[in-house]
Amino acid sequence: MAFKAAPLPHEWMITSIIGFFVAYFLVYRSLGYFKWGAAFMALFIIMFIASMVSMSNATTDPDDLEVLAVHYKRR
């Protein structure tokens, strides 16, 4: 079975970038919660990597996109 990446919305990447900086500057650096800050930064790095994989490997087949599009009504 071949790997198929689902296309993620662009908000996913924006959230990962902003979340990483908030976790670093606010949680890790300012408040001094080093374990929580590192955990949040790791989470947002994983989100960013997922968005990059989705961007490079996402399918453009119209049939697959129709199934993934939840805002369109199925007929």
Buried (B, 14 or more C-beta within 10 A) or exposed (E): EEEEEBBBEEEBBEBBEEBBEBBBEEBBEEEEBEEEBBBBBEBBBEBBEBBEBBBEEBEEEEEBBEEEEEEEEEE
